[in-house]
Amino acid sequence: MAATGYRLDIDALAFLAPALRRGVVRVPGSKPPRLTSTFEASVPGLYVTGSLAAPMFGPMMRFVAGTECAAARVARDVARWVVAP
């Protein structure tokens, strides 16, 4: 299978509100989001994995094999949002 010409673009995620998508800082010169080392976008609490993370973390993110790394980092970072009772 060849997917030549496919461009990663966070605007293709129609389930995200337009205002939210506009708040996401992009990778310079392209349309995927710029992410922190924990896969968090510039909008606090918005984490992006999979193909849209590939420009920042490499092509392994496009495959199931990349999910272990992404899940571990996201889970550790999300834990900071949890408020203890």
HELIX and SHEET records of a PDB file:
HELIX    1   1 ILE A   10  ALA A   12  5                                   3    
HELIX    2   2 PRO A   18  ARG A   22  1                                   5    
HELIX    3   3 GLY A   50  ALA A   53  5                                   4    
HELIX    4   4 ALA A   54  PHE A   57  1                                   4    
HELIX    5   5 PRO A   59  ARG A   62  5                                   4    
HELIX    6   6 VAL A   64  GLY A   66  5                                   3    
HELIX    7   7 THR A   67  VAL A   78  1                                  12    
HELIX    8   8 ALA A   79  TRP A   81  5                                   3    
END                                                                             
